[in-house]
Amino acid sequence: MKSCLECGEKIIGREDKKFCSDGCRNAYNNKINKDSNNYMRNINNKLRKNYRILCGLNTEGKSKTTKSKLLSQGFDFDFFTSILKTKTGNTYYFLYDQGYLLLENDFYMLVKKDI
């Protein structure tokens, strides 16, 4: 007889079942996927905030904005997920599929990468 991975109760049902209920399955997966410490949680929060800001300003897939507009919404230029250097020498900073390129006079080109 198998036991629930979360609460240890006896499992009734299919042979490959691991949890006695949806509640136990959710609780178990929430524990596994929980950020391990505050430092990691804070970085993930900053990445999410930056991503939401770029998505809000770049609804068409390509647009321009200013540094002051990004900063006024709380954008933090220290947090991004990847860098793309093009053959022409441009450097794009990405947050997942949303990116930005510094232009002249504190303007930024916002782009969305096709996935």
Buried (B, 14 or more C-beta within 10 A) or exposed (E): EBEBBBEEEEBEEEEEEBBBEEEBBEBBEEEEEEEEEEEEEEEEEBBEBBBBBBBEBBEEEEBBBEBEBBEEBEBEEEBBBEEEEEEEEEEBBBBBBBBBBBBEEEEBBBBBEEE
